[in-house]
Amino acid sequence: MRRLILATIFLVGFAPTTVPAQDWRGHAALGLAGGYQTNLYLDPVLGTWTPDAKSALLAFTPQLGVSRIGRRTRLDITVRSHLHPRRTERPKLLQGTLRLRRQLSPNWTLGGTAGGTRYRYPALADGIRTARDSWWALPSLRWTPTSRTMLTLRTGLTQRFEHLPSATDRQTSGLATLRATHWLTDRFQGGVRLHYTSGRTSAAETQFGGAGGSANLTYWPTSSVSVRGTVGAEQLRYETVDSSTVRDRLGQAALKAEWTPRSSVTVFGRAGAARATFASDASPDVHLSIGVRLSTQGVPGGSPETSSPQRVCQNTEDGLRIRVPYDGEGTLHVTGDFNNWSLPGVPLHSTENGWETTLDLPASRYAYRLRVVDGDEARWLDLPSYARTVESAFGDTNGVCTVQ
């Protein structure tokens, strides 16, 4: 974990100075959540099996990171922690993640995720502590056969070290996941995820693993409100010392709602339940919480993004002017919050300075994407490298315009 954090500092502090400042984004967030839960396995951050956590929760989740956004590549480096004030019996978490993505073509994207996590558990006695370190490396391949459908395959290795008072148990496993998402309409998105894992422990030389799947449906009643429902099931298997195999089943259901009144403020609520077959008389576990997440982003060094002579969005007397370079076939369109993401969007017209259009919009912040329509064919277009961007709910990158 220390090596991962040092690598993060190195990448941020010693990146080549020839990289344009506007390609780098710094971001920070602070989450505050409170509620009640009976098992940390349902915690959206911790996710570790602790069935005796029957108590109210109050958790802070600070997060820092930087991103480098190019025309076809994106690099994200993030460090976050998870703290429970005045709850010394709860584990503390520190996590670092590196994500890299490169678009090979309009339909194919190659990427990968690597990271590490440290759980530090409460002291068993004076001077005796336990911890769990883990790391993972998961290359990924994304295929977008249509503008509404996306398939993502991830496969790789994970390793966990359980630091016990008398020994350290190393658990190594392979992981594969397949995720499919599809926009049913402009406001409904459905998704399915399948996963399989298999590994071995070093302490007892026993095998473990599991397989499962989940399905979710997300609804956006407005551009600032989303509601997501998820159901899932998985089967866990592990060998005992006498070489017999035990199989347990676990089912989950969850509902999450988010409201983003401003770009820097998100209010959320979660409700989840799970039932496992570890014990026949075990009662279902629950998780209920509400919270708020504050976030901000900017350009390292304090250079304003609008200092670039090239801008996608420009406030004029006639409204918001959107101008982008494009020299391919078809007609360029723009869609986003301003038209409820209706397709194909508002057409742009070709000028000697590029493709542009002017929108008469009230003062606010708008997310958008560009789309090329050529007869019966349509595809999303990459944003210029100097465009202001945010991560979309679909996992892609949206542009951002501010009308003043």
N, C-alpha and C positions, 0 to 999 in steps of 0.2 A: 504494500500500500504506500509506504514511504517513497519507493522508487517511482510509482505512478505519479504522485504529487510533484516530485522533483522533475520528472519528465514534462509535466504540465507547465511548471514555472519556466523550464528551459525553452519550450516551444513558444511561450508567450513573450518571454523576455529577450530571446536571442533570434527571433525571426528575421529574415533578411530585410534590410531597411529599404530595399528597392520596391517592396510591395506597396502599392498605393494605400494610403491611410483609409480610404473609404471602403476597402475590401474587408477590413476588420471591424467587428462589432463586439462591444463588451456588454454583458447583461448581468443583472443581479435580481434576485427575488427573495422574498421572505414570506413563508406560509405560516399561518396560525390556525390550528384546528382543535376543537374540543368536542367531547361527546362521551360515549360509553362503548366498551368492547369486552368480549370475553375470551378472545384468542388473538394473539398478535399475527397469526397467519392471515387474517383479514385486513391487517393494516396495509394501506396502499404503499407505504414506504418500507417498513420493516419486513413484512412478509415471512416471518419465521414462526415455526410451530411452537406456541407457548399457550397451552390450554388453561393455565391457571391465572390468566391476566384479567380476572373479573373485577374491573374497577373503572372509574371515570378516567378519561384521558384529556391531557392538555399538552400539545406538542408544538414545537417550533421547528421549521425546516428552512434554514438559510441556504442559499445557493448562489454561486458565482461562476461565471464562465466567459469564454470568448468564442467567437465564430469568425471564420474567414469564408466569404462567399464570392465565388468566381462565376464565370459564365456557365460552366458545366460542372463545377466541383463545389463542395461544401465541406468544411471542417468545423466540428464543434468539440470544445473541451469544457467539461463541467465538473465542478466539485461541490458537493452538498453534504450537509450534516442533518441529524435528526435528534432533537433534544427534548427531554421531558422535565420541566422545572419541578424541583422538589420531589422527584420520584426516583430515588436512588436504586430501587429494585428493577427498573427498566433498563434494557441494554441501550448503549449509545452507539450511534452509527456515523461513520465517515466513509464517503464514497466518491470515487473519481471515475469519469467516463470520457472516452474519446470516440467520436463518430466521424466517419469519412464516407463521402458519397460522390460518385462521379457518373454523370450521365453519358453513356456510350452512344445513344441514339435517342430519338423521340420515344421509343418504346422500351428501351433497356437501360437499367441503371445498376452499376456495380458499387457495392459499399461494404462497410464492416463496422463492427462495434467491439471495443476492447475496454476493459475497466477492472477495477478492484474495489473491494468493500472490507471494512473492518467493523465487526461487532465487538464491543467491549462490555462484558457482562458484569453484574454487581459482584463485589468481593464475597467469596464463600466464607472467609475468615480474615483476620488481620494479616495483611500482606499476601493473601492468596487470591489471585484473580484468574479468570478464564476469558478467552477471546476466541473469535472465529474470523479468520482471514479467508478471502476468496478472490479469485480472478477469473476472467473469461475472455475469450477471443472468438468472435462469431462473424465470419465473412457472410455477405448477403448478396443476393441477386434479385432484382425487381423487374417484373415484366408488366407493361401497361398495354394490353392488347387494344383497348378502346379508351376513350377519354373518361369513361365512368368506371372502369374495372382495373384493379391492380392485384397482382400476385407477387408475394415476397417469400423467398426461401432463405432461411438462415441455418447454418450448420457450423459446428466448431467444438471447442473443448472448454470445459470449466473445471476448476480445481478448488477444493475447500480444505482449509487446515483448521482443525479443532484443537486449540491449545488448552489441554487439561492440566491440572496440577501435577500429575505424575507422568504424562505422555502427550504426544501430539499425533492425532489421527489425520491422515491425508486421504481425501476422497477425490478421485479423478473420474470424470464422466464425459461422455460425448452427448451432444444435444443437437436436435434437428427440429425446426419449426417451419410450418407452412401457413401463411396467412393470406386470405383473400378478402378484398373489400370491394363493394360495388355501390355506386350511387343509384338507388332505386328511383328517386326523383331529385329535384333540386334541393329538397329539404330532408330527405331520408337517406341514410347511409347504413348498409348492412355489412357485417363482417363475420368471418369464420376463421378460427385458428386451431391448428392441430400441432401437437408436440410429442416427441419421443426422446427419452433419455435412458442411458445405461452406463453404469460405472462400477467401481470396485473401491473398497476401503483398504487401507494399509494395516490397520491395527489387527483386524481379524481375518483379512483376506476374504471377505464376503462380498457378494455382488448386490447391487441395488439398482433401481430405475423406476420408470413409470411411463405411462402414455395417457393422453387425454385430449380434450377439445373444448372449445367454447364458441358461443355465438353471441353477437351483440347487434343492437339496433340503436342508431342515434337519430334524434329528431331536432331540427333547428326551427322552432316556431318564429323566431326573429334572428337577425344576424348577431345578436348579443346574448342569446339564450340557447342552451343546448340541454337535452335530456338523453341519457344513455342507459339502456337496460342490458344486462349481461347474464347469461346462464352458462354453466360449464360443469364438466364431470371429468374425473381422472382416476386411474387405478395405479396405486403404488405397490411395488413389490420389493422385497428385500429378503436376503438369506439370513437365517439364524446360525448360531455357532454349530448346531448339529446338522447343518447343511439342508435343512428344510426351508421351503420358500413360503413366505407369508404375503398375502395379497389383501390390500385394503382399498376401499373405494371412498371417494370424497366428491360431494356435489356442492355447488355454490350458485348463488343468485345475488345480483347486486343492482342497485339503481343509483345513478349519479346525475345531479343537475348543476349547471354552472350558469352564472349571469355575469357578463362583463360590461358594466355600465361605462367604464372608461378603459382605454388601452392598458393602463397600469394597474387596474383593480379588477379582481375576479372574486366573486362570492360563490361558494360551492356548498353542496350538501351531499352526503353519502349514506346509503343504507345497504347492508350486506348480511347474508346469512349463509351458513355452511353446515353440512351434516356429514359426519364420517362414520365408518364402520369399525373404528379402532376398538370400540367397546359397545356392546349391544344396548346398554342402558344409557349411553352418552346422550346428552341433550344437545340441540343445535347451538352453534356458536353464532353470535351476532356482532355487528359493528354499526354504530350510529354516530355520525359526526357532522358538524357544520364548521365552516371556516372562511377565511379570506386570504387571498394571495396578492401581495404587492410586488410589482416588477417594474424594472426600468432598463433601458438600453441606450447605448451611445457609442461614439467613435473614440477609441483610445487616443490620448493626447489632446482631447478637447477640440479637435477640428470639426467644425460643423459640417454635416453632410451636404448642406445646400451650397457650400463653398465651391463645389465642382461646377465647371462651366456646362457640363452635361447633366441634365435633369429630365427624368421622365415626366414629373408633375410640375406644373407652373401655374400659380395663381395669377389670373389676368382680369381685366375689367369685364370681360365677357363670361368668365367662369373659370373652371379648372381645365387647363389644357394638358392633354396627355400626348406625348410625342415620343416615338420609338423608331429605331432604324430597322428596316426589313427590306430585303431585295429578292424574296422568293416568290413562288406562285401563290395565287389565291388572294383573298381579302382579309385584312387584319381586323379583329374585333376585340373589344375589352368588356369584361363582365366582372361583377363584384358586389359589394355591399349595397352600392347605390341602386342596383336593379334587382336585388334579391337573388343574384347569381343566375339569372335567367340566361339560357343559351339560345342562339350563339353569342348574344351580347350586342353592344353598340358598335357599328362599323366605323373604322377609321378610313380617312382618305389620304391618298398618296400626294406628297408635296416634295419640293426639292430638298427639304430638310429632313425627310422621313415621313412616316405615317403618323397622322395626328387627328385628334378630335377635341372638341370643347364641350364640357358638361356643365350645366347650370345646377349646382348643388349647394345645399345649406352648409354652414360651417360645421365640420366634424372630421373624423378620421375614417378613411375608407380603405378596405383591402380589395385587391383586384388581381385578375390574371388576364393574360393575352391568349387569344385563340385565332388560329388560321382556318378559314373556311375556303375550300377549293372544290366547288361542285358538291358532290355527295360526300366528300371526305372532309374531316375536320381533325385538328390536333392542337394541343397546347404548345405555346411558344415560350422558349426560355426568356427570362427577363434580362435586360442589360446588366452588366456587372456593377454599374453605378446606381442601380435602383435601390431604394429602401425596401427592405423585405422583413417578413415575419414567417414563422413556421405555421402552416395551416393545420386544421384538424385532420386532414387527409394524409398528413406526413410530407406534403410537398411544400413549396415556397410560394407565398403570396407577396405581391407588391403592396406598398402602403403609400397613400396620398393623404395629405392634410389640407383641408379647405379652411382658410382663415377668414 
